[in-house]
Amino acid sequence: MSSPFTGVNHAGFVVSDLAAASAFFVDVLGFDALPRKGATSDPDGRMTDWFGVDGGAASRWAFFFLGGSVIELMEWSARDRNETSPRNSDVGGRHLALSTANLDEAVARIAAQPGVTVREKTETGFIYVATPFGLEIQLMPS
């Protein structure tokens, strides 16, 4: 079966604080910040048509690169924005899985950050981390 799709361009995650999440991605996780960043809004209220959000919503966004993958982080402002991050079991729950050659070093680096919760290692050897800006990160030993 042929497909019109050629690959994944990037994965995007909504965060509660773009500045904090950006600093975490660069300073803690080692991502490179890409020059693609900016803001999106529309005075005519077409944000609903474009993104399925409140017409008066606005977003700020930035892109990051690590190991061949591109990640977009977005922060939204909207009258009806849900301030509660979805749990891993919730519909719409999401996580970013990162490979690491040294799980102990990766955990120590992340655990030293304020507001981070490092969960227990699973029976299969990976660890989930909750960040203070609402994104779950899965650390995968490589």
Secondary structure as GFF3:
##gff-version 3
##sequence-region A 1 142
A	DSSP	beta_strand	11	14	.	.	.	ID=ss1
A	DSSP	alpha_helix	18	23	.	.	.	ID=ss2
A	DSSP	pi_helix	24	28	.	.	.	ID=ss3
A	DSSP	beta_strand	32	40	.	.	.	ID=ss4
A	DSSP	alpha_helix	47	51	.	.	.	ID=ss5
A	DSSP	beta_strand	58	66	.	.	.	ID=ss6
A	DSSP	beta_strand	69	77	.	.	.	ID=ss7
A	DSSP	beta_strand	95	100	.	.	.	ID=ss8
A	DSSP	alpha_helix	103	111	.	.	.	ID=ss9
A	DSSP	beta_strand	117	118	.	.	.	ID=ss10
A	DSSP	beta_strand	127	130	.	.	.	ID=ss11
A	DSSP	beta_strand	136	141	.	.	.	ID=ss12
###
